[in-house]
Amino acid sequence: MKKLKDILYGVAIESIVGSTLITIDAIQFDSRKVQGGVLFVAQTGVVSDGHNFIAKAIEQGAVAIVCESIPSHCEAGIVYVVVANASEALGLICANFYDNPSGRLKLIGVTGTNGKTTIASLLYELFSSLGYPCGLLSTVKISYQNKEWPNSHTTPDALTLNKHLSKMVAAGVSHCFMEVSSHGIAQDRIVGLSFTAGIFTNLSHDHLDYHGDFKSYRDIKKLYFDQLPKTAFVLSNVDDKNGAFMLQNTKAKKYTYAVKQHADYTAQILECEFSGMLLKIQGQEVWTSLVGEFNVQNILAVYAVAELVGESSLEILKHLSILKPIRGRFETFQTEENVTVVIDYAHTPDALENVLNTINKIRTKNETLYTIIGCGGNRDREKRPIIGKKAAALSDKVIFTSDNPRDEKPNDIISEIMEGVAAEDYKKTLKVTHREEAIAVAGNLVSQGDIVLIAGKGHETFQEIEGKKIPFNDLEIAQKIFLNIEN
């Protein structure tokens, strides 16, 4: 419980009706979850407007309302606080209500198009291995105290974030690693959080259905770094052409990493095969079971963060060498016929190109490379033909199939993917709408030594079809088809 005046600290208030000396038991922005003693924050959301549910929130027991415009009729005894931006206010209010938990541990955020989950997860595993009690806020899961919670958004809402961070602090967590999505930045979900560090991975074509154009997408990412305090540090991938741009105007200390050019932290591949890589990081050799140049950048970022927060290089390398690939990120298995199956989350043109280039560098070219891929429905349509073009150009055979069609017809999505396939690559392609059937077709076509990439869904355990989440796991389906293993 907190006094309303205390949890409004730092909020830009335009006007107040009533007394801020009342006690608040909880905060809520979903009117369906409101109970007695609650402060209801009416956000102007993407789908619905919380102002339309103020009356319902009061009916269910809300004692105070934060809103951007005051209702035409104010209920007696209810406190109304008018702000310019309710979403921004929600972040500050939640941080205040939970005693600013992000400032009581080391919170390290990772943003970029690709690599967020891998870097955040590897940091979590590395620091846990080093003996620190850690927390993870990622696309895959929320985790701390040997417990896991499912996560529906890459970056959860401000209330969920502060609740979990508060529990982490109570549990003695010292380091928390968090994915920071462009949606999370744009929708003010990270307002009020105190970051120790921010990492920039890369930027490529994604989420333009939401942001409108690439410049807007890029500028939203940069906003995260612009808002970091001088007590924090930024680690930016300058192999990416936007890496230097992200460092402009930030007050935080600036560090860089790269594989292809000079930077504060550098690495190179000495050997690479499907079982792992031998790397040289800052002049020291280390073996890792992760594969691919994109993973060299991920591992390098992890190494750099660990060193920048004070860990010794030898200890970092020792613990890096025992880290396992993240679920659904270049996850591999082999059959008795020496067929290699790769499961990967790659669902953007750049990520797919990175994975296929990695496979093509390792393979002998005496085998056939099959790629199975689709695109999500109700999402960025512009990338569909680009994915079709890259998949066909960099594979020997491609099976275009369903991903998460959502409210679109899978065959319509596949047709848009096929539009990007070059004429000379068209003969390489097959269309198999049902995803499990597509994987089974590849299982029937492969010969000894071949390679199968199943891309797009990675760790996901469902397909989204017409508003329903249907259980579906690429790894389990592939193991059933290729290994005759029933999970």
Phi and psi in degrees as a GROMACS rama.xvg file:
@    title "Ramachandran Plot"
@    xaxis  label "Phi"
@    yaxis  label "Psi"
@TYPE xy
-143.176  151.59  LYS-2
-70.9011  140.434  LYS-3
-56.4913  -39.7706  LEU-4
-61.7149  -32.4026  LYS-5
-74.399  -36.9256  ASP-6
-83.5986  -4.01079  ILE-7
-93.6559  4.33093  LEU-8
-58.4814  127.915  TYR-9
85.7233  -7.59574  GLY-10
-80.8649  134.225  VAL-11
-78.2594  99.0315  ALA-12
-95.5457  133.624  ILE-13
-94.4097  -37.6354  GLU-14
-163.809  159.388  SER-15
-135.507  137.107  ILE-16
-115.875  117.066  VAL-17
103.428  -176.001  GLY-18
-99.2573  136.854  SER-19
-90.5172  11.2449  THR-20
-87.7051  -1.82606  LEU-21
-69.3543  160.041  ILE-22
-95.7729  135.868  THR-23
-110.048  127.688  ILE-24
-89.1964  -29.3481  ASP-25
-162.233  166.411  ALA-26
-118.017  144.133  ILE-27
-151.202  143.297  GLN-28
-118.335  -1.62223  PHE-29
-108.872  110.825  ASP-30
-59.7019  -25.4888  SER-31
-69.1256  -18.5077  ARG-32
-105.269  5.15979  LYS-33
-72.3189  136.635  VAL-34
-131.226  -176.635  GLN-35
-60.5634  143.681  GLY-36
79.8552  11.8781  GLY-37
-93.0377  144.727  VAL-38
-93.1549  120.203  LEU-39
-100.123  125.953  PHE-40
-103.285  116.507  VAL-41
-91.4081  98.9311  ALA-42
-89.6214  146.71  GLN-43
-88.6846  93.8751  THR-44
-85.9246  178.802  GLY-45
-70.9256  -38.2314  VAL-46
-99.0213  -43.8108  VAL-47
-137.979  163.527  SER-48
-107.839  116.843  ASP-49
-59.9562  -21.7914  GLY-50
-63.1587  -24.9885  HIS-51
-73.8156  -9.01684  ASN-52
-117.108  12.6285  PHE-53
-61.512  -45.9133  ILE-54
-60.6818  -41.7735  ALA-55
-64.3502  -40.5701  LYS-56
-62.4937  -42.0649  ALA-57
-65.8145  -40.9616  ILE-58
-59.339  -33.5441  GLU-59
-89.9858  0.235947  GLN-60
121.167  3.07416  GLY-61
-61.8829  136.633  ALA-62
-105.68  -12.8063  VAL-63
-148.927  149.637  ALA-64
-127.795  130.077  ILE-65
-104.451  126.315  VAL-66
-148.821  165.613  CYS-67
-93.3795  -20.2295  GLU-68
-143.783  134.405  SER-69
-74.8504  139.713  ILE-70
-61.706  156.541  PRO-71
-65.0713  -28.2441  SER-72
-123.929  120.285  HIS-73
-97.5161  127.436  CYS-74
-72.9647  137.961  GLU-75
-62.9558  138.7  ALA-76
83.8015  -5.74343  GLY-77
-97.5797  135.417  ILE-78
-90.8273  130.595  VAL-79
-115.533  127.547  TYR-80
-118.289  117.093  VAL-81
-97.1589  127.936  VAL-82
-128.638  163.885  VAL-83
-76.0353  -36.2091  ALA-84
-137.571  103.794  ASN-85
-68.2823  -33.2094  ALA-86
-66.8514  -41.6995  SER-87
-64.9515  -42.3954  GLU-88
-61.8391  -38.6278  ALA-89
-57.9204  -43.2206  LEU-90
-60.3015  -45.9055  GLY-91
-68.169  -40.6813  LEU-92
-62.92  -45.1556  ILE-93
-64.6077  -42.018  CYS-94
-61.4431  -43.9609  ALA-95
-65.7448  -42.2003  ASN-96
-61.6759  -38.1582  PHE-97
-97.4917  19.9036  TYR-98
61.5331  39.491  ASP-99
47.2637  62.0106  ASN-100
-62.9506  -29.8152  PRO-101
-64.7494  -23.8822  SER-102
-82.6215  -4.24338  GLY-103
-108.935  13.6193  ARG-104
-148.829  173.834  LEU-105
-87.8181  108.064  LYS-106
-102.274  117.807  LEU-107
-117.193  119.112  ILE-108
-100.998  143.744  GLY-109
-123.694  125.292  VAL-110
-134.031  159.782  THR-111
144.463  173.499  GLY-112
-75.0406  -51.6448  THR-113
-119.446  151.971  ASN-114
96.0411  -9.30758  GLY-115
-58.7463  -50.8317  LYS-116
-63.4751  -44.793  THR-117
-62.0223  -47.5833  THR-118
-65.3374  -48.0883  ILE-119
-60.8218  -43.1398  ALA-120
-68.5062  -41.2931  SER-121
-65.7716  -37.9281  LEU-122
-62.5874  -42.8124  LEU-123
-59.5326  -46.6393  TYR-124
-67.0892  -41.3608  GLU-125
-63.3837  -50.951  LEU-126
-70.0939  -30.1642  PHE-127
-64.472  -41.8411  SER-128
-64.08  -32.3026  SER-129
-76.0947  -6.97881  LEU-130
104.932  5.33482  GLY-131
-89.4719  141.788  TYR-132
-74.2862  119.454  PRO-133
-122.12  160.15  CYS-134
-126.037  153.637  GLY-135
-136.023  130.036  LEU-136
-122.366  97.4062  LEU-137
-136.026  172.487  SER-138
-57.7395  -38.4508  THR-139
-74.596  -42.2086  VAL-140
-169.613  166.702  LYS-141
-108.487  129.788  ILE-142
-144.832  136.539  SER-143
-171.346  158.279  TYR-144
55.7076  35.8674  GLN-145
59.859  24.1681  ASN-146
-122.128  153.273  LYS-147
-130.607  145.397  GLU-148
-128.571  141.023  TRP-149
-67.3805  153.562  PRO-150
-129.003  123.401  ASN-151
-88.4145  -17.7548  SER-152
-128.188  145.721  HIS-153
-54.757  -49.5933  THR-154
-113.363  110.912  THR-155
-63.5401  171.328  PRO-156
-67.6799  164.009  ASP-157
-60.4108  -35.3932  ALA-158
-67.6541  -47.2505  LEU-159
-61.9851  -43.6159  THR-160
-57.3395  -51.3521  LEU-161
-70.722  -32.4282  ASN-162
-60.5631  -49.7728  LYS-163
-67.2336  -41.5487  HIS-164
-62.4784  -37.3301  LEU-165
-64.2194  -42.0478  SER-166
-67.1109  -35.6694  LYS-167
-62.4137  -45.6314  MET-168
-60.8474  -44.2366  VAL-169
-62.4419  -29.8969  ALA-170
-86.4173  -1.96044  ALA-171
88.2291  14.1235  GLY-172
-63.4453  133.817  VAL-173
-103.957  -27.6125  SER-174
-133.035  134.06  HIS-175
-128.451  134.183  CYS-176
-115.347  130.111  PHE-177
-136.798  133.365  MET-178
-79.4598  132.502  GLU-179
-114.885  107.683  VAL-180
-88.6211  160.377  SER-181
-63.9732  -35.7998  SER-182
-63.476  -41.8609  HIS-183
-62.2136  -38.7477  GLY-184
-69.7819  -48.7223  ILE-185
-62.7971  -33.8119  ALA-186
-95.4762  15.8137  GLN-187
60.9242  26.3461  ASP-188
-70.5338  -23.0741  ARG-189
-100.048  4.18342  ILE-190
-60.7392  134.88  VAL-191
93.1825  -7.95612  GLY-192
-87.1558  143.266  LEU-193
-105.456  110.784  SER-194
-96.2522  136.933  PHE-195
-79.0173  -33.445  THR-196
-156.648  156.424  ALA-197
-131  136.872  GLY-198
-117.054  132.287  ILE-199
-106.892  125.218  PHE-200
-93.2378  -58.9095  THR-201
-176.448  172.889  ASN-202
-142.865  126.536  LEU-203
-148.39  -175.84  SER-204
-63.4605  112.266  HIS-205
-168.648  152.391  ASP-206
58.8987  21.7854  HIS-207
-72.3018  -16.2335  LEU-208
-63.6049  -29.1688  ASP-209
-92.447  -46.6087  TYR-210
-85.8462  -17.3598  HIS-211
94.4094  -50.6472  GLY-212
-151.405  167.38  ASP-213
-64.4622  -38.2879  PHE-214
-60.6945  -42.6914  LYS-215
-64.7676  -40.7478  SER-216
-61.5221  -47.2501  TYR-217
-61.3728  -45.0797  ARG-218
-67.4968  -31.6172  ASP-219
-65.9867  -42.444  ILE-220
-60.7385  -43.7424  LYS-221
-63.8895  -32.7239  LYS-222
-55.4251  -35.8711  LEU-223
-58.5244  -45.9496  TYR-224
-73.4904  -34.326  PHE-225
-61.1213  -29.9543  ASP-226
-91.3399  -4.07165  GLN-227
-69.4106  143.827  LEU-228
-79.679  168.307  PRO-229
-69.3608  -15.6992  LYS-230
-78.1197  -13.1804  THR-231
-92.1562  174.189  ALA-232
-130.397  153.285  PHE-233
-114.47  135.231  VAL-234
-118.636  115.737  LEU-235
-120.609  137.606  SER-236
-80.4401  103.841  ASN-237
-87.2145  2.0384  VAL-238
-67.121  -27.0678  ASP-239
-84.5096  137.068  ASP-240
-63.6297  -16.9805  LYS-241
-93.8661  -2.62706  ASN-242
-60.4665  -45.4647  GLY-243
-69.2468  -34.8846  ALA-244
-60.9183  -38.4983  PHE-245
-64.3909  -24.252  MET-246
-83.4352  -15.7922  LEU-247
-66.6498  134.196  GLN-248
74.284  -6.60101  ASN-249
-72.0833  142.726  THR-250
-85.4282  -12.6891  LYS-251
-72.8209  160.627  ALA-252
-67.2865  142.186  LYS-253
-109.92  130.149  LYS-254
-136.401  153.036  TYR-255
-126.819  155.731  THR-256
-139.115  152.394  TYR-257
-166.03  155.296  ALA-258
-106.264  -28.7982  VAL-259
-102.833  -8.05309  LYS-260
-151.167  178.16  GLN-261
-67.6359  138.59  HIS-262
-160.978  173.718  ALA-263
-63.8958  -34.1532  ASP-264
-127.559  125.762  TYR-265
-133.122  159.973  THR-266
-152.44  160.035  ALA-267
-143.777  154.084  GLN-268
-89.1253  125.153  ILE-269
-95.4733  -38.2086  LEU-270
-145.076  148.303  GLU-271
-146.695  128.631  CYS-272
-147.205  177.164  GLU-273
-65.2762  -21.8599  PHE-274
-84.6629  -12.0255  SER-275
152.304  -168.068  GLY-276
-138.244  148.174  MET-277
-100.576  120.706  LEU-278
-116.199  158.229  LEU-279
-118.14  113.539  LYS-280
-113.221  120.444  ILE-281
50.57  38.1879  GLN-282
85.3168  -0.0939914  GLY-283
-116.665  137.882  GLN-284
-85.6427  144.407  GLU-285
-151.935  140.814  VAL-286
-96.4351  138.408  TRP-287
-133.364  146.942  THR-288
-84.4364  -1.54842  SER-289
-80.966  156.097  LEU-290
-130.715  142.458  VAL-291
106.82  148.209  GLY-292
-59.7751  -37.4608  GLU-293
-61.5949  -32.6696  PHE-294
-77.903  -22.7717  ASN-295
-62.7993  -44.3958  VAL-296
-62.2787  -42.2036  GLN-297
-62.078  -47.0455  ASN-298
-64.2439  -39.6977  ILE-299
-62.8567  -40.9932  LEU-300
-61.7829  -42.7885  ALA-301
-62.1114  -46.1964  VAL-302
-57.9653  -47.8534  TYR-303
-62.1642  -44.9773  ALA-304
-60.2611  -45.9664  VAL-305
-59.6922  -42.125  ALA-306
-69.3337  -38.5615  GLU-307
-68.5651  -23.4826  LEU-308
-95.1559  7.46407  VAL-309
109.718  6.31953  GLY-310
-82.8728  151.934  GLU-311
-79.3005  146.78  SER-312
-62.1792  -39.5596  SER-313
-65.773  -40.7604  LEU-314
-65.9789  -40.2928  GLU-315
-61.659  -48.4843  ILE-316
-63.0421  -39.6369  LEU-317
-60.6049  -43.9883  LYS-318
-80.0467  -29.3765  HIS-319
-60.0675  -37.5164  LEU-320
-66.9587  -17.6217  SER-321
-103.61  0.272965  ILE-322
-71.2262  142.18  LEU-323
-100.639  156.742  LYS-324
-57.2186  149.175  PRO-325
-75.3228  143.429  ILE-326
-54.7966  126.166  ARG-327
80.1738  6.3876  GLY-328
-116.953  102.017  ARG-329
46.2075  50.7246  PHE-330
-89.0849  126.221  GLU-331
-123.8  155.411  THR-332
-149.417  161.227  PHE-333
-123.441  147.779  GLN-334
-93.0221  173.535  THR-335
-63.1356  -25.5419  GLU-336
-87.8203  12.0935  GLU-337
65.9501  26.2298  ASN-338
-81.1522  128.264  VAL-339
-97.2434  125.614  THR-340
-111.721  128.34  VAL-341
-116.6  125.966  VAL-342
-106.194  124.669  ILE-343
-144.587  147.231  ASP-344
-78.8706  -3.34386  TYR-345
-47.9159  115.331  ALA-346
-135.612  9.8963  HIS-347
-116.745  157.26  THR-348
-55.3719  -44.3692  PRO-349
-66.1542  -42.708  ASP-350
-63.7276  -42.387  ALA-351
-63.1228  -44.2022  LEU-352
-60.543  -41.6512  GLU-353
-60.6288  -45.3597  ASN-354
-66.6314  -45.4519  VAL-355
-67.0738  -37.8486  LEU-356
-63.575  -39.22  ASN-357
-60.9488  -47.758  THR-358
-61.5123  -43.0764  ILE-359
-67.3272  -26.877  ASN-360
-75.5355  -29.9011  LYS-361
-85.0774  -38.2953  ILE-362
-67.7527  164.031  ARG-363
-89.9557  -16.333  THR-364
77.1137  3.62374  LYS-365
-89.3696  -5.19365  ASN-366
-112.18  174.628  GLU-367
-104.59  133.175  THR-368
-101.966  115.685  LEU-369
-102.231  134.326  TYR-370
-119.753  130.929  THR-371
-114.59  120.888  ILE-372
-155.981  152.363  ILE-373
-139.606  -165.926  GLY-374
-138.01  150.543  CYS-375
-72.0123  146.661  GLY-376
-82.0425  160.972  GLY-377
57.3719  29.1803  ASN-378
-134.9  178.395  ARG-379
-39.3734  100.636  ASP-380
-77.101  -23.2173  ARG-381
-62.471  -28.4493  GLU-382
-81.935  -11.7565  LYS-383
-60.5075  -54.6322  ARG-384
-64.3711  -27.7761  PRO-385
-67.4108  -42.0212  ILE-386
-64.5186  -40.589  ILE-387
-60.0535  -43.6777  GLY-388
-63.1671  -47.793  LYS-389
-69.1296  -41.3706  LYS-390
-60.4352  -44.7425  ALA-391
-71.4742  -38.6789  ALA-392
-68.6816  -32.2417  ALA-393
-103.716  4.30707  LEU-394
-122.674  162.685  SER-395
-84.8855  -36.2102  ASP-396
-140.392  140.518  LYS-397
-127.715  134.341  VAL-398
-113.624  108.88  ILE-399
-84.9192  131.619  PHE-400
-144.172  -167.372  THR-401
-87.6068  146.458  SER-402
-112.277  -105.531  ASP-403
-114.073  88.3374  ASN-404
-66.3097  -20.5653  PRO-405
53.3344  -119.902  ARG-406
-95.8281  4.49307  ASP-407
-96.1452  160.839  GLU-408
-80.9843  126.437  LYS-409
-54.0645  -38.9314  PRO-410
-66.5786  -30.7744  ASN-411
-67.5312  -40.8933  ASP-412
-63.9241  -45.3257  ILE-413
-61.0062  -39.4458  ILE-414
-61.6835  -39.5196  SER-415
-70.0929  -34.2838  GLU-416
-64.0273  -44.4496  ILE-417
-63.2592  -23.9131  MET-418
-60.8384  -24.7436  GLU-419
-88.4806  -9.50042  GLY-420
-70.8313  126.895  VAL-421
-65.7512  150.875  ALA-422
-56.3257  -39.2281  ALA-423
-72.7749  -15.0198  GLU-424
-101.022  -4.3697  ASP-425
-60.1373  -35.7834  TYR-426
-67.4481  -15.2107  LYS-427
-78.1898  -12.5116  LYS-428
-101.212  151.287  THR-429
-131.938  152.443  LEU-430
-118.263  116.653  LYS-431
-131.117  105.563  VAL-432
-63.1584  -46.2695  THR-433
-77.3337  125.819  HIS-434
-64.8915  -42.9658  ARG-435
-64.1948  -37.8462  GLU-436
-64.9299  -37.5779  GLU-437
-61.8012  -42.6141  ALA-438
-65.9523  -37.8605  ILE-439
-66.0958  -37.0622  ALA-440
-60.8519  -44.7554  VAL-441
-61.08  -39.3339  ALA-442
-61.4477  -32.9008  GLY-443
-79.1078  -26.4142  ASN-444
-86.9264  -27.1362  LEU-445
-67.7806  151.02  VAL-446
-120.822  174.942  SER-447
-55.1361  131.513  GLN-448
85.7569  -4.85581  GLY-449
-69.6432  168.496  ASP-450
-126.48  135.467  ILE-451
-124.281  121.037  VAL-452
-102.752  122.468  LEU-453
-109.854  106.084  ILE-454
-114.316  155.951  ALA-455
113.465  -33.4921  GLY-456
-114.922  -28.6221  LYS-457
53.413  -112.575  GLY-458
-78.4338  -12.1955  HIS-459
-61.4448  144.812  GLU-460
-115.312  21.3063  THR-461
-156  165.322  PHE-462
-118.033  137.422  GLN-463
-93.2416  113.079  GLU-464
-133.685  114.756  ILE-465
50.2431  49.4295  GLU-466
81.9827  -0.0642714  GLY-467
-115.492  147.595  LYS-468
-102.318  108.249  LYS-469
-95.1261  126.862  ILE-470
-53.3497  128.487  PRO-471
-163.387  125.144  PHE-472
-132.142  112.11  ASN-473
-53.668  -44.7762  ASP-474
-63.545  -46.7789  LEU-475
-63.7549  -41.9229  GLU-476
-63.956  -44.5055  ILE-477
-63.7878  -41.197  ALA-478
-65.0615  -36.0452  GLN-479
-65.208  -42.5512  LYS-480
-77.8152  -43.328  ILE-481
-90.6595  -27.5496  PHE-482
-117.214  -3.84276  LEU-483
58.0961  34.8201  ASN-484
-100.618  123.152  ILE-485
-94.3079  116.326  GLU-486
